[in-house]
Amino acid sequence: MTYAAVSALSHPGLIRDRNEDSLVAGPWTLCSTVTENPQTLVFPLGTPLVVAVADGLGGQPGGEVASALVVRRLAATGPRLTDEDEVRTALHACNREVYAAAGAGGGALATMGTTVAGAVVLPRSLLVFNVGDSRVFGAPRDGVLQVSVDDSPPPEPGQRTTSLVTQALGGTLGHRAITPHVTAAPLAPGDRYLICTDGLTDPLPNDVLDGVLREYDDGRAAFELWKAAIKAGGPDNITLAVVRIADP
């Protein structure tokens, strides 16, 4: 039986006071936690498996609330996500739920929001999705390739990255609709994917990600990616999952 090995880690980094990132892998969630050692879970392929990260919007109260709400919603609905339209419907529901929780929380949470990026692993295909600037990369041995679509403006001259996003789940005083990015790709044993927040990709260019993923698999790859981001200054929360498809 073909299976997915998911190796995940979440850490606040070296600058932030708290971790506003959350992560989901199947029914398992990590919300606002610290895991310096990667956790590896193995799932037989059959029932849709959702693996995703959510990055609470910095500078606005309640980012950790919004990101946790989204991954828990995806954990509950993930087994029913069998096609692109169902993934879009789930993301729209997450957006409405963030706004509803923001309104119920009073003024303190009025503008809370989060990005989200991830994949639904099916027996023969993968549904990649994102809203915001968290990312999904394909990681074949010949080089990483970003397969998500950044919702962010071009960086300023001389800058490699930007912290601005053009859409998110929640994040504004009034409800704003989203246009989720969802694409399908074939899947086969040996395929690998990296799903991560910008706490990993802002300090690390793609060639560093590529070098680590060429050399390591699973938990060791997750640990070495985290270690590289910390060595680069750890300026933001770091959350990532390495997904590998394999036969027994």
Helices and strands as residue ranges (DSSP letters): E 3-11, E 21-25, E 28-31, E 39-44, E 49-56, H 63-77, G 78-80, H 84-104, G 107-109, E 113-121, E 125-131, E 135-138, E 145-146, E 169-170, E 181-186, E 192-196, H 198-201, H 206-215, H 218-231, E 238-246
